Amino acid sequence: MTEVSSSDYFAGRRVTVTGGSGFLGSYVCDRLREIGCEPFVPRSDEYDLTGEAAVNRLFDDADPEIIIHLAARVGGIGANRRNPGAYFYDNLMMGALLMEQARHRGLEKFVQLGTICSYPKFAPIPFREDDLWNGYPEETNAPYGVAKKALLVQAQAYREQYGLNAIFLMPVNLYGPRDNFDLQSSHVIPALIRKMVEARDSGTDVELWGDGSASREFLYVDECARAILLAAERYEDSDPVNIGANFEITIRELAGMIAEATGFTGEIVWDAGQPNGQPRRRIDTARALERFGFESNVPLDVGIARTVEWFLANRDWVDSDVERRSQSERRAAAR
């Protein structure tokens, strides 16, 4: 049975979704609107959430009762290696400033999104929330992962001292329609889809980083949105919670699956001189099921087929989104 959030819980509440126009955020907002709640979505060009004045103005304008904080600076291995300082600072400051203002304003609930990049590089498989502090994250995304983990400490400290009802959720890698297909900053599934479609059309081969042995777990984006709203409604504790699909697949196997879905029949060339990233990722999802009834229901092959279909039907949108992201990265690098 698919659990859904209650329209009664969100009805009449003032909900702010940072990052609500982004990939995951757009799905969270879609689900809120479906149950009769119109969220306040701050745009980054109007509210720079890394600055205290803008955060204070957001609270004045939105007067939120619930904040679902999804805004983040994210990217794949290459983007993390190019922007370690920006990824650390921006992610830390956004969450820290929002949570500080939330406790001053007596917010009803604060939902903070973390990341499985916070887990130790060699955490036992599957990753369990209790192992989060037993080592340092994988080096290429450690600044991002550590910044997010610091927000867990803040959420727990603010609950203990100030009574702020802050919860902390850690999703695995997400994918789906409307994903980021910019090859300079995208994660593995959208990058593979775009590379293979373009190689299929041009009759060329595809070169991929690493040797394909690393494993990952992937969650369909709308399933993550469902989990977030279930947690916002039902979860009231300080313990971090994994959000995932309860499986793992190697990058080599994933590449084969996407090649089949896109109709790519050329050669896949592995560049073993480039990093694999964290060797394995699979999370234990028992806590999400126990605490607020979430279990993923979208198989990977079904989700990939939907994503490929969307990509092929929206190439113009993808091109404009890539240009927008490139301009944003250039502005951030020039700061």
C-alpha positions in Angstrom: 0.0 0.0 0.0 1.3 3.5 -0.9 1.3 5.8 2.0 0.3 9.4 1.2 0.4 12.6 3.3 -2.8 13.9 4.7 -4.5 17.0 3.2 -5.9 17.7 6.6 -2.4 18.1 8.1 -1.2 20.7 5.5 -4.5 22.4 4.9 -4.4 26.0 6.2 -0.7 25.8 7.1 1.9 28.2 5.8 4.6 26.1 4.2 7.8 27.4 2.7 9.8 25.2 0.4 13.3 26.5 -0.3 14.6 25.2 -3.5 10.9 24.7 -4.5 11.6 25.6 -8.1 14.4 23.0 -8.3 14.4 19.4 -9.2 13.2 17.7 -6.0 11.5 20.9 -4.7 9.2 21.0 -7.8 7.9 17.6 -7.0 7.3 18.4 -3.3 5.4 21.6 -4.4 3.4 19.6 -6.9 2.3 17.2 -4.2 1.5 20.0 -1.8 -0.7 21.7 -4.4 -2.5 18.4 -5.1 -3.6 18.3 -1.5 -4.7 21.9 -1.4 -1.6 23.6 0.1 0.0 26.5 -1.9 3.6 26.7 -0.7 5.7 29.8 -0.6 8.7 29.3 -2.9 11.6 31.8 -2.5 13.5 32.4 -5.7 17.3 32.5 -5.5 17.5 35.8 -7.3 15.2 37.4 -4.7 16.5 35.7 -1.6 20.1 34.8 -1.2 19.8 32.4 1.6 23.5 32.5 2.4 22.9 36.0 3.8 21.3 36.8 7.1 19.4 39.9 5.8 17.7 37.9 3.0 16.8 35.0 5.4 15.2 37.5 7.8 13.3 39.1 4.9 12.1 35.6 3.8 10.6 35.0 7.2 9.0 38.4 7.2 7.5 37.9 3.7 6.4 34.2 4.1 5.6 34.1 7.8 6.1 30.3 7.6 4.8 27.7 10.1 6.7 24.9 8.4 9.9 25.1 6.4 11.0 22.3 4.1 14.6 23.2 3.3 15.7 21.7 0.0 17.8 24.5 -1.5 21.4 23.3 -2.0 24.5 23.6 -4.1 24.9 20.1 -5.5 26.6 18.3 -8.4 28.5 15.2 -9.4 32.2 14.3 -8.8 33.6 16.8 -11.2 31.5 19.7 -9.9 32.4 18.8 -6.3 36.1 18.8 -7.2 35.9 22.2 -8.9 33.8 23.9 -6.1 34.7 22.4 -2.7 34.7 25.8 -0.9 31.4 27.0 -2.5 29.7 23.7 -1.8 30.8 23.8 1.8 30.0 27.4 2.5 26.7 27.8 0.7 25.2 24.6 2.0 26.3 25.3 5.6 25.2 28.9 5.7 21.8 28.4 4.1 20.8 25.7 6.6 22.4 27.4 9.6 20.8 30.8 9.0 17.4 29.4 8.3 17.4 27.2 11.4 18.6 30.1 13.6 15.8 32.3 12.4 13.3 29.4 12.7 14.0 29.0 16.4 13.7 32.7 17.0 10.3 32.8 15.2 9.0 29.7 17.0 8.5 27.7 13.8 6.2 24.7 14.1 8.5 22.4 12.1 11.8 22.5 10.2 12.6 19.8 7.7 16.3 19.7 6.8 17.5 17.6 3.9 20.9 16.0 4.4 22.8 13.6 2.1 24.2 10.2 2.1 27.5 11.9 1.0 27.9 12.5 4.8 28.5 8.8 5.5 32.1 7.6 6.0 33.9 6.5 2.8 34.0 2.9 4.0 30.8 2.7 6.0 29.5 -0.9 6.4 26.9 -1.9 3.7 24.0 -1.1 4.0 24.6 2.4 5.5 22.8 2.6 8.9 22.1 5.9 10.5 24.1 4.9 13.6 27.3 4.6 11.5 27.2 8.2 10.3 30.0 9.4 12.6 32.3 6.4 12.3 34.7 7.9 9.7 35.4 10.7 7.2 33.3 11.0 4.0 34.7 10.1 0.5 37.2 12.9 -0.3 35.7 14.2 -3.6 32.4 15.2 -1.9 33.5 15.6 1.7 33.0 19.4 1.9 29.4 19.0 0.8 28.8 16.0 3.0 30.4 17.6 6.1 28.4 20.8 5.7 25.2 18.8 5.6 26.2 16.7 8.6 26.9 19.9 10.6 23.3 20.9 10.1 22.3 17.6 11.7 24.3 18.6 14.8 22.6 22.0 14.7 19.1 20.5 14.4 19.7 18.2 17.3 21.3 21.0 19.4 18.4 23.4 18.7 15.8 20.7 19.5 17.6 20.1 22.9 18.1 23.7 23.9 15.3 25.6 22.2 12.7 23.0 21.5 12.8 23.5 17.7 11.0 20.6 16.0 13.7 20.0 13.4 14.0 16.7 11.6 16.8 15.5 9.3 16.4 13.3 6.2 19.1 11.7 4.1 18.1 10.7 0.6 20.1 8.6 -1.8 20.9 9.9 -5.3 17.7 11.0 -7.0 16.7 10.9 -10.6 13.7 11.4 -12.8 12.1 13.9 -15.3 13.2 17.5 -14.9 16.6 16.4 -13.6 19.8 18.4 -14.2 21.3 17.2 -17.5 24.2 19.7 -17.5 27.3 17.4 -18.0 29.4 19.8 -16.0 27.3 19.4 -12.8 24.8 16.5 -13.3 24.7 13.3 -11.4 25.2 9.9 -13.0 21.8 8.9 -14.4 21.0 12.2 -16.2 24.6 12.4 -17.4 24.5 8.9 -18.8 21.1 9.5 -20.5 22.3 12.6 -22.2 25.7 11.2 -23.2 24.1 8.0 -24.7 21.4 9.8 -26.6 23.9 12.2 -28.1 26.3 9.4 -28.9 23.5 7.3 -30.4 22.5 10.3 -32.6 26.1 11.0 -33.7 27.2 7.4 -34.0 30.1 7.8 -31.5 31.2 6.0 -28.4 30.7 7.0 -24.8 33.6 7.6 -22.3 32.8 7.2 -18.6 34.9 8.0 -15.5 36.2 5.2 -13.4 36.1 1.5 -14.0 32.3 1.0 -13.4 32.8 -1.1 -10.2 31.4 1.5 -7.8 27.8 0.8 -6.7 25.0 3.3 -6.0 21.4 3.4 -4.9 18.9 5.5 -6.7 15.5 6.8 -5.7 12.9 8.1 -8.1 12.4 11.8 -7.3 8.6 11.8 -6.8 9.1 9.0 -4.3 11.5 11.2 -2.3 8.9 14.0 -2.4 6.3 11.6 -1.0 8.8 10.6 1.8 9.5 14.2 2.7 5.8 15.0 3.2 5.2 11.9 5.2 8.0 12.8 7.5 6.9 16.4 7.7 3.5 15.2 8.9 4.4 12.2 11.0 8.0 12.3 12.2 8.9 14.1 15.5 12.3 12.9 16.5 16.0 14.0 16.4 17.4 10.9 14.8 18.5 11.2 11.2 16.5 9.0 8.7 17.7 7.5 5.5 15.4 7.8 2.4 16.1 5.3 -0.3 14.9 2.4 -2.5 16.7 -0.5 -0.7 18.9 -1.8 -3.5 22.3 -1.1 -5.1 23.6 -1.4 -8.7 27.1 -1.0 -10.1 27.7 1.9 -12.4 28.7 -0.6 -15.1 25.3 -2.4 -14.8 23.6 1.0 -14.7 25.3 2.0 -17.9 24.1 -1.1 -19.6 20.5 -0.5 -18.4 20.6 3.1 -19.7 22.2 2.0 -23.0 19.2 -0.3 -23.6 16.7 2.3 -22.6 18.2 4.9 -24.9 18.9 2.6 -27.8 22.7 3.3 -27.6 24.6 0.4 -29.2 28.1 1.9 -29.4 31.1 1.1 -27.2 31.4 2.3 -23.6 35.0 3.2 -22.8 36.0 3.3 -19.1 38.6 5.8 -18.0 40.1 4.1 -15.0 42.4 7.0 -14.4 39.5 9.1 -13.2 37.9 8.5 -9.7 35.1 6.1 -9.0 33.9 8.1 -6.0 32.7 6.2 -2.9 33.2 2.5 -3.5 29.7 1.4 -2.5 26.4 3.0 -1.5 23.4 1.2 -0.2 21.4 2.4 2.7 19.3 0.7 5.4 15.7 2.0 4.9 14.1 0.3 7.9 13.9 3.5 10.0 11.8 5.4 7.4 9.4 2.5 7.2 9.2 2.2 11.0 9.0 5.9 11.9 6.7 7.3 9.2 5.6 4.5 6.8 7.7 5.2 3.8 8.8 2.5 1.3 9.7 3.1 -2.3 7.4 1.6 -5.0 9.1 2.6 -8.3 11.5 0.1 -9.8 14.7 1.5 -11.3 14.0 0.3 -14.8 10.5 1.9 -14.7 11.9 5.2 -13.4 14.7 5.2 -16.0 12.3 4.6 -18.9 10.1 7.5 -17.7 13.2 9.8 -17.4 14.5 8.8 -20.9 11.0 9.5 -22.4 10.9 12.9 -20.7 14.4 13.8 -21.9 13.7 12.9 -25.5 10.5 15.0 -25.4 12.0 18.1 -23.7 15.4 18.7 -25.4 14.7 22.4 -25.8 13.9 22.8 -22.1 17.1 20.8 -21.2 19.3 23.1 -23.4 17.9 26.3 -21.8 18.3 24.8 -18.3 21.9 23.9 -19.0 22.6 27.4 -20.1 20.9 28.8 -17.0 23.0 26.5 -14.7 26.2 27.5 -16.5 25.5 31.1 -15.9 24.8 30.5 -12.3 28.0 28.5 -11.8 30.0 31.3 -13.5 28.5 33.9 -11.1 29.2 31.8 -8.1 32.8 31.2 -9.1 33.3 34.9 -9.6 32.2 35.7 -6.0 
